[in-house]
Amino acid sequence: MVFPQCGADANDHWYISERPDLDNSPAMTALWRALSGFGANVDDLTYIDLYSCFPTVVQSACDVIGIDAFDPARVPTLTGGLTFGGGPGNNYTTHAIATVVNRLRDDPNSQGLVTGLGWFATKHSWGTYAATPPEQGFRWRDVQAEVNAWPKCAYGVFEGDATVETYTVSHHRDGEPRRLIVAARNHEGLRTWCHSTEPDLMSRAETEEIIGVAVTLKKGVLSF
């Protein structure tokens, strides 16, 4: 038999615009802190399957638990990743749990970790497993209050000077750049969303780092 050892669940701030840092998940940090408090140790986790809807989610989880997402000796998926599982509609996390269960049955002295995620990296659920019953029974911790204590970023619509906080470029089906999408903040820390379809700006965003670059906003359109 394989037994759940411990688990924790929490949601990051629901609206992305309110999250204080777009490259950080307070919920993931709180969940791992809870599991660590129950005795989970990354060095004891032989089998890991991190929910992989987007590469950034895997990298963020690896940063939290302290492993290298690009280490070929410790690939952070056993099931093959969400794209191989057919997408979230095919219940990838249950397949990941089943895969970890099979590995633990073959290697009963080992431990495993499976993580689940929903929405825009919003809902998080982590759990550990082993082939021996937990000495103190299954333990779960509500860490939502810890996550809710994180400040919320103020956001709105404004014009004038701002600084690029983060960005991406969307593409047409033929691979041509379609739109530069940017989160930017003004000198007061107010966040807004803006864009550009200017070819030169999209090209620059894909060939050099523009985080931290000063921009000017007018009616939701940015210029350098």
N, C-alpha and C positions, 0 to 999 in steps of 0.2 A: 504493500500500500504506500501511497504518497500522501503527505499531509501538508496543508497550508501551515506555515509557521507564524507569520505575522503580516500585517497589511496596514495601509493608510490611504486615505482619499482626501482630495481637496480640489477646489477650483481657483484658478488665478482670476484676477479682476475680469469681469465678464466682457467689458468693452475694451478692445485693444487700445483705443485712444487714451484710456485711463491708466494704462500700465506704466509704472515709473521708468522702467528700462525695457526696451523692446527686444533686447538680446538676453534677457534673464527671466527665469521662472521661479518666483518665490515659492510656488506650490511644490515644484520638484524638490527644492531644497528642504522644505518642511517635511515632505514625505520621507526623504532619505534620512533626515535627522531622526524621525520617529522610528524608522526601521533599525537604524544604528542603535538607538536606545533600547531596542528589543534584543540586540545582540548581533544583528546582521553586519557582516564584514565583507568588503569587496574582495579581499584575498581568499575568502572561503566560497565565493560564488563561482563554481566551475561552469555553470550554464546560465547564460543571460540572453533574454530576448526583449529588446527595447522596441516599443511601438514606433513604427517607421513611416508615418504618413509623409513626412518630408525630412530630408537630410538634417536640417537644422534641429529638429526634435531629437534625433539620435545624438547629435553632437552635444546638445544642451544636457541631455541625461548623462552622457559619458563624463562631461565636465563635473556634474554634480557628484557622481559616485566615484570619480577619480580614476578613470581608465582612458586610454587613447582610442578614439573612435576609428583610427586608421591603422591600428595594430593588426597585421594579418594573422598573428597568433591568437588573437582574441576577438574575432568578429562578433559584434554585438547582436547577432540574430542566429537562431537555430532553424527557424521556419523558412527563412529565405527573404523575409521582408514583406511589407504590405503589398508591393506590386506583384509579387509572386503568389500572394494569398488571395488575389482577386479583388482587392479593395475592401474598404470598411464594411460594405454591405454584406460581405461574406464572413463577418465576425472573426476577424483576424486574431484577436486576443485569445479567444477560446482555442484556436488552432495552436497558438504559441504555448498556452498552458498545457495542451495535450502533448506537444512536442517535448516540453521540459519534463513532463511526467514520464514519458518513455525513456528519456535519457537518465533520469534518476532511478528508474527501475533497473536499468542496465548498470548503473554506477551508484549503488545505494548508500555509499559513504559521502556523497557529494551534496551540494545545495544549489538551488536555482533561484533566479529573479525574473519575473515577468512584469512588464509595465503596460498600462493601457492609457489611451488618451482620446479626448473628444473635442470637437468644435475647433476653434482657432488656437490650438495648444492651450485650451482653457480647462478642460476637465482631466484630472489625473488620478490614476489608481495604480498602486504598486503593491506587489505581494511576493513573498519568498516561500519556497517549497523545499521539502526534504523527504527522504524515505524513512525517517524516524519521527515519531510523534514529538511535538514541542514539549519540553520539560515542564513549562508553565502553562500549557494549553495555548490555543490560538489567541493572539493578542492583536488588537486593532486600536488605532488612535485617531481621534478627530482633531486635525490640525488646522481647520478652517479659520478659527479665530486668529491664529498666528499669521496666516496669509492676509486676512482682512485688515490686519494692523498696518500693512504696508501702505504708504501714502498713494493717493491717486493723482495722476498728472492732469493738470487743467488743459483743456483743448477748446478750440473754436476756430473761427474764420477771421483772418486778418490779412492786411496787405503791408508791403514794405520789406525791410531787411529781415533775413532769417538765416539759420544755419542748418545744413542738411544733417538730419539725425540718422536716417537710414533710407534705403531706396531699392528699387528693383526695376527691371525693364521687361515688359510683356512683349510677346511676339505674335505675329500672324502665323497661320498654319504653314506658310511657305518658309518660315524662319526669319523673315524680315522684322526688324524692330517695329513695335506698334506704339508703345507709350512708356515714357519714363514716369514712374510713380514714386513720390518722395514724401517722407515724413520729415517735417522741419519744425524748428523751434525759434521763437524770437528771443530777444535779450532778457525778457521776463520769464522765460521758460515755458511759455504757452505753446502747445503743440498744434500743428495744423497739417492737413494733407493737401498736396498739390501735384501738378503733373506738367509734362511737356511732350509734344510730338515733334519737336525740332530735331531733324536728323543728326545734326552735329552734337547736340546735347546728349542724345541717346547713345551715340557712338562714344562720346567721352565717358559716359557712365559705365560703359562696358569695357573700356580699355584702361581706365585708371580709377583709383579710389576717390570718391567724392564726398565721403562722410567727413563732416567738419568744414566743408566748403561754404563760403558765404554766397547767398542767392538773394534775389529780389522777387517778391510775389505780387502779382496783380490779377485779381479775379480768378484765383486758383491756379494760375499758370506761372511757372517759375522761369527765371532767366539768370544766367551767371554774370 
